[in-house]
Amino acid sequence: MNPQARNVVGGTAGGAALGGILGSFSGNAGFGALLGAGAGAGAGYLYDQSQRNSYGGYGPEPRGRGGRGGGYGRY
């Protein structure tokens, strides 16, 4: 699973759980879980986009000379 999918799925699960708990207080846990899942998926996506913008992508830059070429130089 790639990092973006992991963030969105995690947000969806967390939102559904929190929405179900909050919805149970009003007597409609299923509807609360549905709304929470939607909000959580959106929040997970926004979190993923903020991480990409902050760090320029996932993981460290490759080692070597001059960017992403693998360090072989120009021919």
Steps between C-alpha positions, in 0.01 A plus 500: 500500500646837404523786753209694350263204523620428854422858609155502341406156637626596845296820493193312384527242777566758768216721379256209486589394854468852640181564301348175626576591859363852466198374303415249772432789739226625269366150436626456143846346506487378138432844357768651723751239383412572136548875544817443702644270232447767235654771714788273599576408139510868411722577797735212413529625143571856613760374747667302223511805273649716775773242559583488131520877480708529817765249407477490121379139493558191707834379620847645468656606174712235329871518567751580231590792282250733349140418580320181407744365243652245735842665515632400157553854375434626151629335187 
